[in-house]
Amino acid sequence: MTVVLYARRKGWPLTRATVDLRHEKVHAKDCAECETKEGRVDRIESRMTLEGDLTDEQQARLLEISERCPIKRTLTSEVVIVPK
């Protein structure tokens, strides 16, 4: 949604944005890009597809904007669940 709203605000010809996710639990020791080295971690692979008559620069900017999505920020930040 962040990407679509940004493209709309800029007047760019984005007709569709699709995100495919693949989730798995992996052993931390087998995860090269993980900071955690013990136990298991959640690993999510994502692929974004942008459709429309976009320039290479517009596509690159939209992918950059996708990194600032509030949902991605939540998933990549530390999460604490406090029971009440």
C-alpha positions in Angstrom: 0.0 0.0 0.0 2.9 2.4 0.8 4.3 1.9 -2.7 0.9 2.4 -4.4 0.1 5.5 -2.5 3.6 7.0 -3.2 3.2 6.2 -7.0 -0.3 7.7 -7.0 0.9 10.9 -5.3 3.8 11.2 -7.8 1.4 10.6 -10.8 3.5 7.6 -11.9 1.8 4.9 -14.1 1.9 2.0 -11.6 -1.0 -0.3 -12.4 -0.3 -3.1 -9.9 2.1 -4.0 -7.1 2.4 -7.6 -5.9 4.4 -8.9 -3.0 5.1 -12.7 -2.7 6.4 -13.9 0.6 7.9 -17.2 1.6 8.2 -17.9 5.3 10.2 -20.6 7.0 11.7 -21.4 10.4 15.5 -22.1 10.1 18.3 -22.9 12.4 20.1 -19.7 13.2 23.4 -21.3 12.6 22.3 -22.0 9.0 21.2 -18.4 8.3 24.1 -16.3 6.9 22.3 -13.0 7.1 21.0 -13.5 10.7 22.5 -11.8 13.7 21.1 -14.5 16.0 23.3 -17.6 16.0 21.4 -19.9 18.4 18.0 -21.5 18.2 15.6 -21.0 15.3 14.6 -17.8 13.5 11.9 -16.8 11.2 13.1 -16.2 7.7 10.9 -14.4 5.2 11.9 -14.1 1.5 10.0 -11.4 -0.3 9.7 -10.5 -4.0 7.9 -7.4 -5.2 6.6 -7.1 -8.7 5.7 -3.7 -10.1 3.5 -3.4 -13.2 3.0 -0.4 -15.4 4.9 1.8 -17.8 7.5 2.8 -15.2 11.1 4.0 -15.9 14.0 2.1 -14.4 14.5 5.1 -12.0 10.8 5.0 -10.9 11.0 1.2 -10.3 14.2 1.7 -8.2 12.6 4.5 -6.2 9.5 2.4 -5.5 11.5 -0.5 -4.3 13.4 1.9 -2.1 10.2 3.2 -0.7 9.0 -0.3 0.0 11.8 -0.7 2.5 10.2 2.1 4.6 6.8 0.4 4.8 5.4 0.4 8.4 4.7 -3.3 8.2 8.3 -4.1 7.2 9.6 -1.9 9.9 7.5 -3.7 12.5 8.6 -7.1 11.2 12.3 -6.2 11.2 12.3 -4.5 14.6 12.5 -6.0 18.0 9.1 -7.2 19.1 8.1 -7.5 22.8 4.9 -9.2 23.9 3.8 -8.2 27.4 1.2 -10.4 29.0 -1.5 -8.6 31.0 
